[in-house]
Amino acid sequence: MSPGESGTRVAPPAPMPGRSTTRPTAPRRSATSAADRPSRGWVIVVSAAMIIATAYFLVPIFWLVVASTKSSGDLFSTPGFVFSKFHLLDNLADLSTYDGGIFWRWTLNSILYSVVGSAATTMVCALTGYALAIYHFRGRKTILGVVLASLLVPGTILAQPTYLLLVGLGLNNTYAGLLLPALVYPFGVLLAYIYCQSSIPIELIEAARLDGANEFRIFISIGLRLMMTGLVTILLFAFLGSWNSYMLPLLVLTDQKLMPLTVGLTGWNQSSITIPGLQILTVVGSLVSVIPIMIVFVTLQRFWKAGISAGGVRF
C-alpha cells in the first residue's frame, strides 16, 4: 500500500550534519559594472568639449539673428549680442526691393543649382557605385583607387582647370556650366559603393536574372530601393556642397542674374564699403540663406545618421 493510501506522511530526510539547508544565491550583476563606467573626470571633460563645440557653431547664428533685427545705425552702435529696436520686417522689405529684388533671383538660382544638381549627382553616384559593387571587370580596382585618391585633392585646386575646360566648351556663364561639374562627386561614388556592398545581396541579383529581368530593371527595382538610405545621405552632402559652393560660380558666372547666393552676398559685402546700406542687407540675406540648409538637414538627418553608420561599419 502506498503512503498516500495509508494516510501517513513520510518525514523528509534529516539534513546531514555540517551542511546548510539553504541554497546559495548567485550574486546579482548590475547592468553595467563599475569598470565599464567612465570616470567622473572624463565625463566632465567630454561634456565641456561638447558645450564648447555647440557654442562655437551656435553663437554666430545667434549673432546673425540679433543683427538682422537691427537698423543700419544700430548695427554698429549697439552691442553685437544685445537686441535693439526690432527692424526685421523693414529689413526684409528692403531686401526684397533692392535692385529689383535680385536677392530672390539669387535664391532661386541657388535652389536650382542645389536641387537639380544634387539629384543628378546622386543618380550618377548610384549608377557608378552599383556598377563597381555588383560587376567584376578588368580595371575595377584601378577605378576604385582613382576614386579614393581623388578625395585627397581639394576642390579649390580643380576650380581653375574646370573653368578653362568650360570656357573651351562654351559653357561659361550658363546654368549647365555649374550643373555639369557637380556630377563628378568621388565621395558620393565611394559611399554608394560601400553602401551597395552592405545592403544588396548578390543572391537577390542572381535570382532576378534567372527570372528574366534585365540589368537596368534590376537596378531600378532592387538596387535603388535597397540603397535608398545611402542615397539620401549622398543627396544631403551634395545639396550642402552645391549650396555653399563659391569658387567655381565666381569663375564661371559673370551675369548677375545667374549668380547663386554665395557669390551675390559676397559682392554685396564688398560693395558695402562704399554703400553703407548694403551692410544690413548682407546680414539679413545671410540669415535667410541659412534657413533652407536647416530645413534640409533637419528633414534628412535620420537618413544621414543611418547611412553614415552603415557605410562606416562596412568600410
C-alpha positions as CSV (number, residue, x, y, z in Angstrom):
1,M,0.0,0.0,0.0
2,S,1.4,3.5,-0.9
3,P,1.9,6.1,1.8
4,G,-0.8,8.2,0.4
5,E,-3.3,5.4,0.8
6,S,-2.4,4.6,4.4
7,G,-2.9,8.2,5.5
8,T,0.6,8.5,7.0
9,R,3.2,11.0,5.8
10,V,6.8,10.2,5.2
11,A,9.1,12.6,7.0
12,P,11.7,14.3,4.8
13,P,15.2,13.1,5.3
14,A,17.1,14.8,8.0
15,P,19.8,17.2,6.9
16,M,23.3,16.0,7.0
17,P,25.4,17.5,9.8
18,G,27.7,20.3,8.7
19,R,25.6,21.3,5.6
20,S,23.2,24.2,5.4
21,T,19.7,23.6,4.0
22,T,19.5,27.0,2.3
23,R,20.8,27.2,-1.3
24,P,23.4,29.8,-2.1
25,T,22.1,32.6,-4.3
26,A,24.2,33.8,-7.2
27,P,25.4,37.4,-6.8
28,R,23.4,39.8,-8.8
29,R,25.3,41.6,-11.5
30,S,24.4,45.2,-12.3
31,A,23.6,46.2,-15.8
32,T,26.9,48.0,-16.1
33,S,29.9,47.1,-13.9
34,A,31.9,49.7,-12.2
35,A,34.8,49.1,-14.5
36,D,32.7,49.8,-17.6
37,R,31.5,53.2,-16.3
38,P,33.5,56.2,-17.4
39,S,35.2,58.2,-14.7
40,R,33.7,61.4,-13.5
41,G,36.6,63.5,-14.7
42,W,36.3,62.0,-18.2
43,V,32.6,62.8,-18.3
44,I,33.3,66.4,-17.3
45,V,35.9,66.8,-20.0
46,V,33.7,65.3,-22.7
47,S,30.7,67.4,-21.6
48,A,32.8,70.6,-21.6
49,A,34.2,69.8,-25.1
50,M,30.6,69.3,-26.4
51,I,29.4,72.5,-24.8
52,I,32.3,74.5,-26.4
53,A,31.7,72.9,-29.8
54,T,28.0,73.6,-29.6
55,A,28.7,77.3,-28.6
56,Y,31.2,77.6,-31.5
57,F,28.5,76.7,-34.0
58,L,25.5,78.4,-32.4
59,V,27.0,81.7,-31.3
60,P,27.5,83.0,-34.9
61,I,23.9,82.0,-35.7
62,F,22.6,83.8,-32.6
63,W,24.6,86.9,-33.6
64,L,23.1,86.7,-37.1
65,V,19.6,86.6,-35.7
66,V,20.3,89.6,-33.4
67,A,22.0,91.6,-36.0
68,S,19.2,91.0,-38.5
69,T,16.7,92.7,-36.2
70,K,18.6,96.0,-36.1
71,S,18.8,99.0,-38.3
72,S,21.9,100.1,-40.1
73,G,22.7,102.6,-37.4
74,D,22.1,100.2,-34.5
75,L,24.2,97.5,-36.2
76,F,27.4,99.3,-35.1
77,S,26.3,101.5,-32.2
78,T,24.9,98.7,-30.0
79,P,26.5,95.5,-28.6
80,G,26.6,92.6,-31.0
81,F,24.7,90.1,-28.8
82,V,22.1,92.6,-27.4
83,F,18.7,93.2,-29.1
84,S,17.8,96.7,-30.0
85,K,14.7,98.1,-31.8
86,F,13.0,95.5,-33.9
87,H,13.5,96.2,-37.6
88,L,13.5,92.7,-39.1
89,L,10.3,93.2,-41.2
90,D,11.6,96.5,-42.5
91,N,15.0,94.9,-43.4
92,L,13.2,92.0,-45.2
93,A,11.2,94.6,-47.2
94,D,14.3,96.4,-48.2
95,L,16.0,93.1,-49.1
96,S,13.1,92.2,-51.4
97,T,13.0,95.5,-53.2
98,Y,16.7,96.3,-53.5
99,D,18.0,96.3,-57.1
100,G,14.7,94.9,-58.4
101,G,14.5,92.0,-56.0
102,I,17.8,90.5,-57.2
103,F,18.2,88.7,-53.9
104,W,15.3,86.4,-54.6
105,R,16.6,85.7,-58.1
106,W,19.9,84.5,-56.4
107,T,17.8,82.4,-54.1
108,L,16.0,80.7,-56.9
109,N,19.4,80.1,-58.7
110,S,20.8,78.5,-55.6
111,I,17.7,76.3,-55.2
112,L,18.0,75.3,-58.9
113,Y,21.7,74.5,-58.7
114,S,21.4,72.7,-55.4
115,V,18.2,70.7,-56.0
116,V,18.7,69.7,-59.6
117,G,22.4,69.3,-59.2
118,S,22.2,67.2,-56.1
119,A,19.5,65.0,-57.6
120,A,21.5,64.4,-60.8
121,T,24.7,63.9,-58.8
122,T,23.0,61.3,-56.6
123,M,21.8,59.3,-59.6
124,V,25.2,59.3,-61.2
125,C,26.8,58.2,-57.9
126,A,24.2,55.4,-57.5
127,L,24.9,54.1,-61.0
128,T,28.6,54.2,-60.6
129,G,28.7,52.7,-57.1
130,Y,26.3,50.0,-58.1
131,A,28.4,49.0,-61.1
132,L,31.6,48.9,-59.1
133,A,30.0,46.8,-56.3
134,I,28.0,44.3,-58.4
135,Y,30.0,43.8,-61.6
136,H,33.6,42.4,-61.7
137,F,35.6,43.6,-64.7
138,R,39.1,44.4,-65.7
139,G,40.3,47.7,-64.2
140,R,37.7,47.7,-61.5
141,K,40.3,48.0,-58.7
142,T,42.1,50.7,-60.6
143,I,39.0,52.8,-60.9
144,L,38.3,52.4,-57.1
145,G,41.9,53.5,-56.4
146,V,41.5,56.6,-58.6
147,V,38.2,57.5,-56.9
148,L,39.7,57.1,-53.5
149,A,42.8,59.1,-54.4
150,S,40.7,61.9,-55.8
151,L,39.3,62.5,-52.4
152,L,42.7,63.9,-51.4
153,V,42.6,66.7,-54.0
154,P,41.0,69.9,-52.7
155,G,38.2,71.3,-54.8
156,T,39.8,74.7,-55.0
157,I,42.7,73.3,-56.9
158,L,40.3,71.9,-59.6
159,A,38.3,75.1,-59.9
160,Q,40.7,76.8,-62.4
161,P,41.2,73.8,-64.7
162,T,37.4,73.2,-64.6
163,Y,36.8,76.8,-65.6
164,L,39.2,76.6,-68.5
165,L,37.5,73.4,-69.7
166,L,34.1,75.0,-69.5
167,V,35.3,78.0,-71.4
168,G,36.7,75.7,-74.1
169,L,33.3,74.0,-74.4
170,G,31.4,77.4,-74.4
171,L,29.6,76.6,-71.2
172,N,30.8,79.6,-69.2
173,N,28.1,81.9,-67.9
174,T,25.4,79.3,-68.3
175,Y,23.4,77.1,-66.0
176,A,25.0,74.0,-67.5
177,G,28.4,75.3,-66.6
178,L,27.6,74.8,-62.9
179,L,25.4,71.7,-63.1
180,L,27.7,69.5,-65.2
181,P,30.8,69.7,-62.9
182,A,28.6,68.8,-60.0
183,L,28.0,65.4,-61.5
184,V,31.6,64.4,-60.6
185,Y,31.4,63.6,-56.9
186,P,34.0,61.0,-55.8
187,F,32.9,60.9,-52.2
188,G,29.4,60.1,-53.3
189,V,30.6,57.3,-55.6
190,L,32.6,55.8,-52.8
191,L,29.8,56.0,-50.3
192,A,27.3,54.4,-52.8
193,Y,29.8,51.6,-53.5
194,I,30.2,50.9,-49.8
195,Y,26.5,51.0,-49.1
196,C,25.7,48.9,-52.1
197,Q,28.0,46.2,-50.9
198,S,26.5,46.1,-47.5
199,S,22.8,46.3,-48.5
200,I,22.3,44.4,-51.8
201,P,22.8,40.6,-51.6
202,I,24.3,39.2,-54.8
203,E,21.9,36.2,-54.5
204,L,19.0,38.6,-54.9
205,I,20.6,39.9,-58.1
206,E,21.1,36.4,-59.5
207,A,17.6,35.4,-58.7
208,A,16.3,38.4,-60.6
209,R,18.5,37.5,-63.6
210,L,17.1,34.0,-63.5
211,D,13.6,35.4,-63.7
212,G,14.5,37.2,-66.9
213,A,14.9,40.8,-65.6
214,N,17.4,42.9,-67.5
215,E,20.2,44.7,-65.7
216,F,18.6,48.2,-65.8
217,R,15.4,46.9,-64.4
218,I,17.2,45.1,-61.6
219,F,19.0,48.4,-60.7
220,I,15.7,50.4,-60.7
221,S,13.5,47.8,-58.9
222,I,16.0,46.3,-56.5
223,G,19.2,48.4,-56.3
224,L,17.7,51.8,-55.8
225,R,15.2,50.6,-53.2
226,L,17.8,48.9,-51.1
227,M,20.3,51.8,-51.4
228,M,17.7,54.4,-50.6
229,T,19.1,55.3,-47.1
230,G,22.7,55.7,-48.5
231,L,21.4,57.7,-51.5
232,V,19.6,60.2,-49.2
233,T,22.9,60.7,-47.4
234,I,24.6,61.4,-50.7
235,L,21.8,63.8,-51.6
236,L,22.3,65.7,-48.4
237,F,26.0,66.1,-48.8
238,A,25.7,67.0,-52.5
239,F,23.0,69.6,-51.6
240,L,25.1,71.2,-48.9
241,G,28.2,71.3,-51.1
242,S,26.3,72.9,-54.0
243,W,24.5,75.4,-51.8
244,N,27.8,76.6,-50.2
245,S,29.8,76.5,-53.5
246,Y,31.6,79.7,-54.2
247,M,34.9,79.4,-56.1
248,L,33.5,77.8,-59.3
249,P,30.4,80.0,-59.6
250,L,32.7,83.0,-59.1
251,L,34.9,82.0,-62.0
252,V,32.2,80.7,-64.4
253,L,29.4,83.3,-64.0
254,T,29.6,86.9,-64.9
255,D,25.9,87.6,-65.4
256,Q,24.4,88.8,-62.1
257,K,21.1,87.1,-62.9
258,L,22.7,83.7,-62.9
259,M,24.7,84.0,-59.7
260,P,23.9,82.0,-56.6
261,L,23.5,83.4,-53.1
262,T,27.1,82.8,-52.1
263,V,28.5,85.0,-54.9
264,G,25.8,87.6,-54.7
265,L,26.1,88.2,-51.0
266,T,29.9,88.3,-51.2
267,G,29.6,91.0,-53.8
268,W,27.2,93.0,-51.6
269,N,29.7,92.6,-48.7
270,Q,32.5,94.0,-50.8
271,S,30.3,96.9,-52.1
272,S,29.1,97.8,-48.5
273,I,32.4,99.7,-48.1
274,T,31.1,102.4,-50.4
275,I,27.4,101.7,-49.9
276,P,26.7,101.5,-46.1
277,G,23.1,100.4,-46.6
278,L,24.3,97.1,-48.0
279,Q,25.8,96.0,-44.7
280,I,22.5,95.3,-43.0
281,L,21.1,93.7,-46.2
282,T,24.0,91.4,-46.4
283,V,23.4,90.3,-42.8
284,V,19.7,89.7,-43.3
285,G,20.4,87.9,-46.6
286,S,22.8,85.6,-44.8
287,L,20.2,84.8,-42.3
288,V,17.7,83.9,-45.0
289,S,20.2,81.8,-46.8
290,V,20.7,79.6,-43.7
291,I,17.0,78.7,-43.5
292,P,16.9,76.2,-46.4
293,I,20.0,74.5,-45.2
294,M,18.4,74.0,-41.7
295,I,15.2,72.7,-43.3
296,V,17.0,70.2,-45.5
297,F,19.3,69.0,-42.7
298,V,16.6,68.5,-40.1
299,T,14.4,66.7,-42.7
300,L,17.2,64.3,-43.8
301,Q,19.0,64.0,-40.5
302,R,17.8,60.5,-39.6
303,F,18.8,59.1,-43.1
304,W,22.2,60.8,-42.7
305,K,22.9,59.1,-39.4
306,A,21.7,55.7,-40.7
307,G,23.8,56.0,-43.9
308,I,27.0,57.0,-42.2
309,S,26.8,54.2,-39.6
310,A,26.0,51.5,-42.2
311,G,28.7,52.6,-44.6
312,G,31.3,53.2,-41.8
313,V,30.9,49.7,-40.4
314,R,31.2,48.1,-43.8
315,F,34.3,50.2,-44.7
